[in-house]
Amino acid sequence: MTSGFVRNTMKLPSGQIDYFTAGAGHDVVYLHPASGMRVSTTLVRLAQRFRVWAPIIPGFDGTDLHDDIIGMRDLADLLAAFVEDGPGRACDIVGCSLGGWLGAWFAISYPELVENLVLSGPAGLRTADSQPLSFDPEVMRKQLYAQAEMVQQDEKTAKMRVSNGEMVSRYGLATSHDAELQARISEISCQTLILHGTLDVRVPLEGIQMIKAKIPHSQLVYVYGAAHSLELDQPERVSALIEDFLLRGEAFIVNQTLPGAESATTRSAP
């Protein structure tokens, strides 16, 4: 499903980056998870109200690596160059899992380029003594989705899937422990929506609650019955939450009539 999304390339100082765009209006940059770029229901819905930019992190989906880009802070610098050459102004950031980890670093490093921030199941929040994450395909599918049988397989080639798996080590996702990010998370100054699936076993609840406590202007919403890949596991719920937050910003209030979503202000833990 592309639904109007067009693939483009952009030449940046560190190398070429591929990205998808669609829609018109206020700029929203979407940062994909470690499974790679996918035009999901959430992206299609956002493109009906916003101008969506969706860069592919170098090395994912068969794209070329950038030799000097080897960690999250390097990726944040790359994203800044992308935003300056693409949208050309401050924009909203929506990051999922690996993309949430990157989005958090981007908001810390380049606050002037971020208006609103969405962290959906953000990675990087595990502790140093946590067991490494499993990347066995069968284990992952069970951990990513509460209803795996309902999620359609994407169209990536076997070679793309292998290359995406190799990027896990390059960018540190295997441990997903970023002590510096956790120490500096309170530097995020923009309005922030944190989404966490109540069945998510890949991102620790303690880490999610920690960043909620430390990010000054943040709201935490639990999505009930969702596992780690919220936008694919519960597409309609998550799309509605993200869209409403980006439209309302500081005035965002969780719609308690939306089934399966509840604000952390009304419940201390799922």
N, C-alpha and C positions, 0 to 999 in steps of 0.2 A: 504494500500500500504506500503510494507516494503522495496522492491527494494534493497535487499542486506544488510539492517540494521539488526544487531544482538543485542539482549538484553543481558546485562551482569549485574553483581553485583560487588560492591567494598566495602570492609570493611574499614571504616575510624574511627578515634578516637571517634566521636560522634555517630556512628551507621552505618548501611548499606545504601548504595545509589545504586539505579538502574540506568542504562544508556544504550543508544544505540550507536553503532559504525558502521561505514562503510567507505570504500574508503581507499586511500593511499596517502602519500605525506605530505605536511605541515599540522600541526594540527590546526583545527578550532573547537572551543567549542560553541555549540548552546544552548541558554538559552530560554526555552519555556515561553509562556504567561500564564495567569491565567486559561485558558481553558485546560491546561495540555499539555503533550507531544503528538506530532503528526508528523509522517513522511510525510512532505509536499513536494511539487514540488521543493521548494528552497533547502531542505535538500538533496533530491535525486540528484539535479543538482550539489550541492557543493561536494557531495561524488564522483563525476566523476573526480574531480581535486584535492581534499584534503582528509585528514583523518579527518572525522567528529566525534566528541564526543558530545553526547546529554544527559546530566544528567537529571533525574527527580527530581525536588525540593521535599524534604521530605514532605510527606502528600498528595501530588498530585497523582492522578490516582491510589488510593488505597495503596500507599506505606506507610511505617511506618514513623511516626514523629521522630525527634531527640529532646529529651527533652530540650536541651540547645540551640536549634536553634529557635529563636523566632522573629527575625527581619532581615532587609537587611544586616546590618553589620555582623551579625552572619552567614548569608548565604554567604557573601563574604569570610569569613574565611573558611567555608566549601568548597567553590569552590576552594580556594587556595590549600587545602588538596587534592581535587580531581585532580587538574591539576598536582600537584607534583607527585601523585601516578599513574596518567594516562599518559598524554603526557610527563610529566617529564621535560618540558621546556616551555619557553615563546610561546604563541600561539595567534591566532586571536580569538576574541570574537564577536559573533553575538547574540544580545539580542533583543527579541520582547516583547513590552509592559512591563509586570512584569519582564521578562528577561532583558529588556533594563535597567530598574531600577537597577536590580542586577548587570548587566554588568558595569554600571557607577560606582557603589560603588566598584566593584572589581578593576577597572582601577585606582581608587583613592587609594585604600588600598594596592594593589599589582602591582604597575606599572612595576616592573621587570618581571612580568608574562604575560604581554599584549604587543603584537606587533601592531595589528590594531584592531579597535573597530567599530562595527556597532550598532547603537541605532535606532531601528525601532519602531516608535510610543512609545517611552519610557514613562513608568508611573512614578509617584513620582513628577510631575511638577505642580500639581494643587496648588492653594493658600489656605491659612487657612480658608478663608470664602467661599470657593467653596461649592456648593451643593454636597452631597454624590452621588457617582456614582450609577446608577441603575443596579441591577443584576437580574432583571426580565428577564426570557429567551426570551420573545418576544421583549422586548425593546432592550436587548443586541444584538439580531440577526440583528435588523435594524441598530444599531449603529456600529456593527462590520464590516458589509459588505454593499457596495453600491448596489451589486446585490446578495442579499441573496439567491435567488432561484438558483443561479449558483454554490453555494458552497455545496458540499456533506457533509452530516452528518458524523462525525467520528464514530468509533466503540466502544466508551466507554460505559460501563454499567451505568445504572441509579445510582448505588451505587457510582461509580467513580465520576459522575457529582456532586452528593451531597457532597462528600468529597472535591472535588475541590472548591466548593462554600464555604465550611467551612474554607478553607485556606485563603480566601479573608480577613477575619478579623485577622487571626493570623499574616499575613505578612503586614497588613496595606494598602491593596489595595483599601478598601472601600473609604477611604478619598484620597488616592494617593497624600498626601501632605507630602513632606519630606524637611523641612526647612534647615536641616543641609546639605543634598545633594545639594540643590540649592545654599547654601552659599559656598560650597567647589568644585563646578563643574569645576572651572577653574584649579583645580589641575590635571585634566586629561591631560596628556602630550603626549599621543600617537596620531597617525593619526586616525581621527574619522569621520565616515560617519553617518549623521543623516538623517533619512527618515521620512517624514510626509505626510499622506494622506490629500488631500485638503478637504475631506468630513469628517475628523475625528473630532467628537464632544466630545470624551472622554479624549483626551490630548489637553490642551489649546495651541493655536498657540503662545500666548505670552511666554509660557514656552519653547516651541521649539526654538523660536527666541532668548530667553535669553541664552540658553545653546550654541547656535551657536555663539553668541557674546562672551561668556566667555571661551569656549574651544579653546585654541590657534590654534591647527592644525586640524580644523574641516571643513567639507563641509556639507551643508544642501541641500537636494534634495526634492522637492515637487513632489509627485506622484499624478497626476491629475486623478480625478474620483475614487480615492481609499478612503475607510473609515479607521477605526482603524486597522483592521486585514489585513495589507497590503499584507503579503505573501500569504494569501488565496484569498483575493479580487482581486489582480492583480499579480498572481504568476509569469508570464513570465517577466513582467517589473521589478519587485522587485528582482527576481532571477538574472537577467542580471546585474542590478546595483550592487548587493552585490558581485557577482562573479568578476566583473570587478574591483571593489574597492580592494578586497582582493588580486587580482593578481598584481595590479599596485601600491597600497599604495600611497605614496606621489605623484606619477605621475598621479593619477586618475583625469580624467576630464570627466564631464558629457557628454555623447553622445547626442547631441542635436537632432540627427535623431531618437532617441528612442521615440516613441509616448508616451505621457503622463508623461514624466519626464523632470523636468527643475531645474537647479541649482539656489540656492538662490543668487548666484553672478550675475545672470542676471535678477532677479526679487526680489523686497524687500518683497513682500507678495503675497500669492496666491489669 
